Amino acid sequence: MICSFLAYYFISSYKSIKVYLISEKQENLNISGLFLTSKEKMYLNVNISGVEVKNVDLVYCYNDENKTLYSTEDDIILYKENYGNNEYIVYDNINDIKNNLYLKVTDVNKKDYNVKLKLKKDFENNGLFFFKDEQIINNNDYVKNDIPVKIMDNFKLENDIYKYTEINNENKISMYYMPSTKIFGGNVEMKQNIYEWEYDVENKLINYYLYNIDYEQIDSYNGTFENAKQIFNDNLIKIINYIELYLS
């Protein structure tokens, strides 16, 4: 009986937990996050940047019919779904679900974005045995390589995202670092302008946008870190300084 139970438990739980990374871009809109599925629940955590959000709908296309799963006026989506036998979301349909999720975003200027979420698998519980990797654990450079030391020392960890805020007489600086996607970004609110940026650590790419107080775009840069260093732009110079300060 014990062997039968263990066999049943293994068969029912093997490869039942999957974690996917989300990274999408459409014009000025940037979407990043995590999607997790198990046999009981699914979780979606998405962060939207690059535009000022008015409304966001999470939509699942089911049998040629769009079902709105979640709606918010925030730029962060935290969604949880319990699977049900009599509902359109069941675990047996998980592959169809993950391939047919959309975000419908409307910004404050009433511009609409319709983005299909493309998921990249990051983890699956497909191991038969689990062992600690002593070499990684004992490696003093492990933390430095995974999460920069200056990020850990100066930023606060909230919901798997390292965050930092500084307010002075001239502006408000907000920064974040996402270990799951290795994205370092932030925004600076000045008296007349607002600028935002995201830096892809692995690909060394910068997305930068400058807006006026009405959130109308007046400047931007999308390119490599090295090319950005050759441009004489005060805001880009500040972004480069932040990158070199906290990621070195």
Contacts in CASP RR format, 6 or more apart in sequence:
PFRMAT RR
TARGET T0000
AUTHOR 0000-0000-0000
METHOD contacts of the structure
MODEL  1
MICSFLAYYFISSYKSIKVYLISEKQENLNISGLFLTSKEKMYLNVNISG
VEVKNVDLVYCYNDENKTLYSTEDDIILYKENYGNNEYIVYDNINDIKNN
LYLKVTDVNKKDYNVKLKLKKDFENNGLFFFKDEQIINNNDYVKNDIPVK
IMDNFKLENDIYKYTEINNENKISMYYMPSTKIFGGNVEMKQNIYEWEYD
VENKLINYYLYNIDYEQIDSYNGTFENAKQIFNDNLIKIINYIELYLS
12 39 0 8 1.000
13 39 0 8 1.000
13 125 0 8 1.000
14 125 0 8 1.000
14 126 0 8 1.000
15 124 0 8 1.000
15 125 0 8 1.000
15 126 0 8 1.000
16 38 0 8 1.000
16 39 0 8 1.000
16 125 0 8 1.000
17 36 0 8 1.000
17 37 0 8 1.000
17 38 0 8 1.000
17 123 0 8 1.000
17 124 0 8 1.000
17 125 0 8 1.000
18 36 0 8 1.000
18 37 0 8 1.000
18 121 0 8 1.000
18 123 0 8 1.000
18 124 0 8 1.000
18 125 0 8 1.000
19 34 0 8 1.000
19 35 0 8 1.000
19 36 0 8 1.000
19 121 0 8 1.000
19 122 0 8 1.000
19 123 0 8 1.000
19 124 0 8 1.000
20 34 0 8 1.000
20 35 0 8 1.000
20 36 0 8 1.000
20 37 0 8 1.000
20 98 0 8 1.000
20 119 0 8 1.000
20 120 0 8 1.000
20 121 0 8 1.000
20 122 0 8 1.000
21 33 0 8 1.000
21 34 0 8 1.000
21 35 0 8 1.000
21 119 0 8 1.000
21 120 0 8 1.000
21 122 0 8 1.000
21 180 0 8 1.000
21 181 0 8 1.000
22 31 0 8 1.000
22 32 0 8 1.000
22 33 0 8 1.000
22 34 0 8 1.000
22 35 0 8 1.000
22 46 0 8 1.000
22 117 0 8 1.000
22 118 0 8 1.000
22 119 0 8 1.000
22 120 0 8 1.000
23 31 0 8 1.000
23 32 0 8 1.000
23 33 0 8 1.000
23 120 0 8 1.000
23 181 0 8 1.000
24 30 0 8 1.000
24 31 0 8 1.000
24 32 0 8 1.000
24 115 0 8 1.000
24 117 0 8 1.000
24 118 0 8 1.000
25 31 0 8 1.000
25 207 0 8 1.000
26 113 0 8 1.000
26 115 0 8 1.000
27 113 0 8 1.000
28 50 0 8 1.000
28 51 0 8 1.000
28 209 0 8 1.000
28 217 0 8 1.000
28 220 0 8 1.000
29 48 0 8 1.000
29 50 0 8 1.000
29 51 0 8 1.000
29 105 0 8 1.000
29 113 0 8 1.000
29 115 0 8 1.000
30 48 0 8 1.000
30 49 0 8 1.000
30 50 0 8 1.000
30 198 0 8 1.000
30 207 0 8 1.000
31 46 0 8 1.000
31 47 0 8 1.000
31 48 0 8 1.000
31 103 0 8 1.000
31 115 0 8 1.000
31 117 0 8 1.000
32 46 0 8 1.000
32 47 0 8 1.000
32 49 0 8 1.000
32 178 0 8 1.000
32 181 0 8 1.000
32 183 0 8 1.000
33 45 0 8 1.000
33 46 0 8 1.000
33 47 0 8 1.000
33 178 0 8 1.000
33 180 0 8 1.000
33 181 0 8 1.000
34 43 0 8 1.000
34 44 0 8 1.000
34 45 0 8 1.000
34 160 0 8 1.000
34 180 0 8 1.000
35 42 0 8 1.000
35 43 0 8 1.000
35 44 0 8 1.000
35 45 0 8 1.000
35 98 0 8 1.000
35 101 0 8 1.000
35 117 0 8 1.000
35 119 0 8 1.000
36 42 0 8 1.000
36 43 0 8 1.000
36 44 0 8 1.000
37 43 0 8 1.000
37 91 0 8 1.000
37 94 0 8 1.000
37 98 0 8 1.000
39 83 0 8 1.000
39 91 0 8 1.000
40 82 0 8 1.000
40 83 0 8 1.000
40 91 0 8 1.000
41 80 0 8 1.000
41 81 0 8 1.000
41 82 0 8 1.000
41 83 0 8 1.000
42 80 0 8 1.000
42 81 0 8 1.000
42 83 0 8 1.000
42 89 0 8 1.000
42 94 0 8 1.000
42 97 0 8 1.000
43 79 0 8 1.000
43 80 0 8 1.000
43 81 0 8 1.000
44 58 0 8 1.000
44 77 0 8 1.000
44 78 0 8 1.000
44 79 0 8 1.000
44 80 0 8 1.000
44 101 0 8 1.000
45 76 0 8 1.000
45 77 0 8 1.000
45 78 0 8 1.000
45 79 0 8 1.000
45 159 0 8 1.000
45 160 0 8 1.000
46 76 0 8 1.000
46 77 0 8 1.000
46 103 0 8 1.000
46 117 0 8 1.000
47 75 0 8 1.000
47 76 0 8 1.000
47 77 0 8 1.000
47 161 0 8 1.000
47 178 0 8 1.000
48 56 0 8 1.000
48 75 0 8 1.000
48 76 0 8 1.000
48 77 0 8 1.000
48 103 0 8 1.000
48 105 0 8 1.000
49 75 0 8 1.000
49 185 0 8 1.000
49 186 0 8 1.000
49 187 0 8 1.000
49 196 0 8 1.000
49 198 0 8 1.000
50 196 0 8 1.000
50 207 0 8 1.000
50 209 0 8 1.000
51 105 0 8 1.000
51 107 0 8 1.000
51 108 0 8 1.000
51 111 0 8 1.000
51 113 0 8 1.000
52 107 0 8 1.000
52 108 0 8 1.000
52 215 0 8 1.000
53 73 0 8 1.000
53 74 0 8 1.000
53 75 0 8 1.000
53 105 0 8 1.000
53 106 0 8 1.000
53 107 0 8 1.000
53 108 0 8 1.000
54 73 0 8 1.000
54 106 0 8 1.000
54 107 0 8 1.000
54 108 0 8 1.000
54 110 0 8 1.000
55 71 0 8 1.000
55 72 0 8 1.000
55 73 0 8 1.000
55 105 0 8 1.000
55 106 0 8 1.000
56 71 0 8 1.000
56 72 0 8 1.000
56 73 0 8 1.000
56 74 0 8 1.000
56 75 0 8 1.000
56 77 0 8 1.000
56 103 0 8 1.000
56 104 0 8 1.000
56 105 0 8 1.000
56 106 0 8 1.000
57 68 0 8 1.000
57 70 0 8 1.000
57 71 0 8 1.000
57 103 0 8 1.000
57 104 0 8 1.000
58 68 0 8 1.000
58 69 0 8 1.000
58 70 0 8 1.000
58 71 0 8 1.000
58 77 0 8 1.000
58 79 0 8 1.000
58 101 0 8 1.000
58 102 0 8 1.000
58 103 0 8 1.000
59 66 0 8 1.000
59 67 0 8 1.000
59 68 0 8 1.000
59 69 0 8 1.000
59 101 0 8 1.000
59 102 0 8 1.000
59 103 0 8 1.000
59 104 0 8 1.000
60 66 0 8 1.000
60 67 0 8 1.000
60 69 0 8 1.000
60 88 0 8 1.000
60 89 0 8 1.000
60 97 0 8 1.000
60 100 0 8 1.000
60 101 0 8 1.000
60 102 0 8 1.000
61 67 0 8 1.000
61 100 0 8 1.000
61 102 0 8 1.000
62 88 0 8 1.000
62 96 0 8 1.000
62 100 0 8 1.000
66 102 0 8 1.000
67 88 0 8 1.000
69 79 0 8 1.000
69 81 0 8 1.000
69 89 0 8 1.000
70 77 0 8 1.000
70 79 0 8 1.000
77 103 0 8 1.000
81 89 0 8 1.000
83 89 0 8 1.000
83 90 0 8 1.000
83 91 0 8 1.000
84 90 0 8 1.000
89 97 0 8 1.000
98 119 0 8 1.000
99 119 0 8 1.000
100 116 0 8 1.000
101 116 0 8 1.000
101 117 0 8 1.000
101 119 0 8 1.000
102 114 0 8 1.000
102 115 0 8 1.000
102 116 0 8 1.000
102 117 0 8 1.000
103 113 0 8 1.000
103 114 0 8 1.000
103 115 0 8 1.000
103 117 0 8 1.000
104 112 0 8 1.000
104 113 0 8 1.000
104 114 0 8 1.000
104 115 0 8 1.000
105 112 0 8 1.000
105 113 0 8 1.000
105 114 0 8 1.000
105 115 0 8 1.000
106 112 0 8 1.000
106 113 0 8 1.000
107 113 0 8 1.000
108 215 0 8 1.000
109 215 0 8 1.000
109 216 0 8 1.000
122 180 0 8 1.000
136 142 0 8 1.000
143 149 0 8 1.000
143 152 0 8 1.000
146 179 0 8 1.000
147 162 0 8 1.000
147 177 0 8 1.000
147 179 0 8 1.000
148 177 0 8 1.000
148 246 0 8 1.000
148 247 0 8 1.000
148 248 0 8 1.000
150 245 0 8 1.000
150 246 0 8 1.000
150 247 0 8 1.000
150 248 0 8 1.000
151 162 0 8 1.000
151 177 0 8 1.000
151 184 0 8 1.000
151 246 0 8 1.000
151 247 0 8 1.000
152 162 0 8 1.000
154 164 0 8 1.000
154 246 0 8 1.000
155 162 0 8 1.000
155 163 0 8 1.000
155 164 0 8 1.000
155 175 0 8 1.000
155 176 0 8 1.000
155 177 0 8 1.000
156 162 0 8 1.000
156 163 0 8 1.000
156 164 0 8 1.000
157 163 0 8 1.000
160 178 0 8 1.000
160 179 0 8 1.000
160 180 0 8 1.000
161 176 0 8 1.000
161 177 0 8 1.000
161 178 0 8 1.000
162 176 0 8 1.000
162 177 0 8 1.000
162 178 0 8 1.000
162 179 0 8 1.000
163 174 0 8 1.000
163 175 0 8 1.000
163 176 0 8 1.000
164 173 0 8 1.000
164 174 0 8 1.000
164 175 0 8 1.000
164 176 0 8 1.000
165 172 0 8 1.000
165 173 0 8 1.000
165 174 0 8 1.000
165 175 0 8 1.000
166 172 0 8 1.000
166 173 0 8 1.000
167 173 0 8 1.000
170 190 0 8 1.000
170 191 0 8 1.000
171 188 0 8 1.000
171 189 0 8 1.000
171 190 0 8 1.000
171 191 0 8 1.000
172 188 0 8 1.000
172 189 0 8 1.000
173 186 0 8 1.000
173 187 0 8 1.000
173 188 0 8 1.000
174 186 0 8 1.000
174 187 0 8 1.000
174 188 0 8 1.000
174 189 0 8 1.000
175 184 0 8 1.000
175 185 0 8 1.000
175 186 0 8 1.000
175 242 0 8 1.000
175 246 0 8 1.000
176 184 0 8 1.000
176 185 0 8 1.000
176 186 0 8 1.000
177 183 0 8 1.000
177 184 0 8 1.000
177 185 0 8 1.000
177 246 0 8 1.000
178 184 0 8 1.000
182 200 0 8 1.000
182 201 0 8 1.000
182 202 0 8 1.000
183 198 0 8 1.000
183 199 0 8 1.000
183 200 0 8 1.000
183 201 0 8 1.000
184 198 0 8 1.000
184 199 0 8 1.000
184 201 0 8 1.000
184 242 0 8 1.000
184 243 0 8 1.000
184 246 0 8 1.000
184 247 0 8 1.000
185 196 0 8 1.000
185 197 0 8 1.000
185 198 0 8 1.000
185 199 0 8 1.000
186 196 0 8 1.000
186 197 0 8 1.000
186 198 0 8 1.000
187 194 0 8 1.000
187 195 0 8 1.000
187 196 0 8 1.000
187 197 0 8 1.000
188 194 0 8 1.000
188 195 0 8 1.000
188 235 0 8 1.000
188 238 0 8 1.000
192 212 0 8 1.000
192 213 0 8 1.000
193 210 0 8 1.000
193 211 0 8 1.000
193 212 0 8 1.000
193 213 0 8 1.000
193 218 0 8 1.000
194 210 0 8 1.000
194 211 0 8 1.000
194 212 0 8 1.000
194 213 0 8 1.000
194 215 0 8 1.000
195 208 0 8 1.000
195 209 0 8 1.000
195 210 0 8 1.000
195 211 0 8 1.000
195 219 0 8 1.000
195 235 0 8 1.000
196 208 0 8 1.000
196 209 0 8 1.000
196 211 0 8 1.000
197 206 0 8 1.000
197 207 0 8 1.000
197 208 0 8 1.000
197 209 0 8 1.000
197 239 0 8 1.000
198 206 0 8 1.000
198 207 0 8 1.000
199 205 0 8 1.000
199 206 0 8 1.000
199 207 0 8 1.000
199 225 0 8 1.000
199 239 0 8 1.000
199 243 0 8 1.000
199 247 0 8 1.000
200 206 0 8 1.000
201 247 0 8 1.000
204 224 0 8 1.000
204 225 0 8 1.000
204 226 0 8 1.000
205 222 0 8 1.000
205 223 0 8 1.000
205 224 0 8 1.000
205 225 0 8 1.000
206 221 0 8 1.000
206 222 0 8 1.000
206 223 0 8 1.000
206 224 0 8 1.000
206 225 0 8 1.000
206 228 0 8 1.000
206 236 0 8 1.000
206 239 0 8 1.000
206 243 0 8 1.000
207 221 0 8 1.000
207 222 0 8 1.000
207 223 0 8 1.000
208 219 0 8 1.000
208 220 0 8 1.000
208 221 0 8 1.000
208 222 0 8 1.000
208 228 0 8 1.000
208 235 0 8 1.000
208 236 0 8 1.000
208 239 0 8 1.000
209 217 0 8 1.000
209 219 0 8 1.000
209 220 0 8 1.000
210 217 0 8 1.000
210 218 0 8 1.000
210 219 0 8 1.000
210 220 0 8 1.000
210 235 0 8 1.000
211 217 0 8 1.000
211 218 0 8 1.000
212 218 0 8 1.000
219 233 0 8 1.000
219 235 0 8 1.000
221 228 0 8 1.000
221 231 0 8 1.000
221 233 0 8 1.000
221 236 0 8 1.000
225 240 0 8 1.000
225 243 0 8 1.000
228 236 0 8 1.000
228 239 0 8 1.000
228 240 0 8 1.000
229 240 0 8 1.000
END
